[in-house]
Structure formats: structure tokens, C-alpha cells
Amino acid sequence: MDIIIIHKGFNKYVLYCLKQLKITNKNSNVYLLSDKEYKEYSKYSIFVDINNILSDDAKLFADKYIHLGKSNPSYEMFCMQRWIILRDFMKLYNIKECFYMDSDVLIFSNLDEALLPFNDYKISLISNLALSMYIKDVSILDEFSFFLLNKYTSEIEINKLKEMYYNTDRVKNGVAGSISDMDLSREFFNNKEVGNLYNIVNDSIFDIGLFYGEFEKIVKGRYSLNKIYFENNIPYSNFIYHNNKKIRFHSLHFLTWTKIFIKDAFRCKNLNYNEYIINIYREIKVFQNKIKKILKP
């Protein structure tokens, strides 16, 4: 199984993801599509320079992109553009089948085995979100790429995005302006027959994020974290909607502030912290981000 990651810049947490892949999927080709080669990454992956595979479609998307989000414009544009880049890379390297994963995911299973239940789909995602995905037919990325381009080149579609941006319900829910690739992937894949990696199959699941799902949680104030425990280097959590049934996790996704726990999980340490710890860690992360914004030129 070829594994593909798209990530710009150097972040230490990416190393844990790459090292983990060499443990659980040591016979797989791991391609890291990035803007610069780092020797630390290259020990565990095959570097591919993004600049060498940028197609006219990818360049057109970057040129036409209109920022309607809270996050950094360049970052948000790249999050959407990466799906066009992924399609172009697969075609250029003649890759017929692959597992794409975000750079903050740890994989704890052999993917050839874990993905067998999803063999009948062109693509399998986590709840129709463009996170980790199992691609068996690159034609679905052709369709998705066309959809993304059309969103930012069609005046009608641009107006729809602006309407979504100013939608009062989104304002009330605190997500006004958060037009992201997750919004667009959900809109596109909701109309397709796709596999759902977030379905519990054979008492196992691919993670959507450490604070999502009806699993046993550590809760303190606004913050929560799924309780994860390890048995024989495999992560599990208790599914509260099924009498606390033990569910195996093929992956753990360390979204946003939960990246601070990726080192512990790589070492197979139980993620079962004191409730005050996650609150303190989260507040520290919020403070660090505020300082970065202040110091940013």
C-alpha cells in the first residue's frame, strides 16, 4: 500500500507519524510531498518536491482562490489545493491505489489488512471529510478537483460561498467565516457512494479526532479528550453507546491542540490524564498561539 502525506515546513510531530508508519507498514512506500527536503523526514519517507508537480489546475486554483476563513489565507488555500496536487501526483507516478493521511496521524495497523472492508469503494473517507482517505480510483479525485476549481472560478459558486460565509446560523454557532476544505469535501462527497472509515467495522475504527465521537472521555470545563489505552501497542477506547464496548483504533488523529499528546501515543502510553492536565495544556496552547500572532511580522 502506497502512503502519501502532504506537508509544508518542518514540524517535529510529523517525525512521530513517519516513524510509526515504519513500524506498522514497513513495506509500504511513504511519499512526503513537501516544499523542502529535510534529512530528518527523509530517513523515513520518500521526498517529492511539490513545486515539480504543480499542474496548471493547481496554479489556477491558487490564483483564483478567495479567502473566506478565519485561518491564514495561504494555509487555507493550500489545504484545498492539496487535493489537486494529490491527484496530479498519483497520475504522474502512476499510482493506482493509495492511502492519504494527514501529517498529524499515527497509524497502528497494517493498512493492507485494515482497509480490506472498503475494497468495493472508489474512495473511503472519515465521515465524508477530507482527512485520511483510501483511494482506489483516481478518477474520483478528478471529479473533486473539478468541483474545487469550479467553486472559485464560477461566479455563481463564489456567491454561494459568500452566502455560506455570512450565514447567520454559522454566526450563532461560532463558525462564521470558516469556509474550509472540510466544508467543501462534505458537500461533494455527500452526493457520492463512498466508504466511511469512521464506521465501526469488526470492532475497529479510523479516528476522526481525539475529542470527537461517543467514547469514554476525560472532561474538564470546555475541553474533553477521549480516553485511550494501549494493549500490545494497539490503542483502544470504550464506546459508551454500546455498553462501553472496547473498540480498536487503527489510527489516532491529533487535531489542533491535541498534538501535544502525540509523543505519548507514539510511545504507547495511555492517554488517560488527570482532567486538570488537559485543561492546563489546552490553555497553554491557546496562549502560545496568541503570542505567535502578536510576534508575527
Buried (B, 14 or more C-beta within 10 A) or exposed (E): BBBBBBBBEEBEBBBBBBEBBBEBBEEBBBBBBBEEEBEEBEEBBBBBEBEEBBBEBBEBBBEBBBBBBEEEEEEBBBBBBBBBBBBBBBBEBEBEBBBBBBBBBBBBBBBEEBBEBBEEBBBBBBBBBBBBBBBBEBEBBBBBBBBBBEBBBEEEBBEEBEEBBEEEEBEEEEBBBBBBBBBBBBBBBEEBEBBBBBBBBEEBBBBBBBBBBEBBBBEBEEBBBBBBBBEEEBBBBBBEEEEEEEBBBBBBBBBEBBBBBBBBBBEBBBBEBEBEEBBEBBEEBEEEEEEEEEEEE
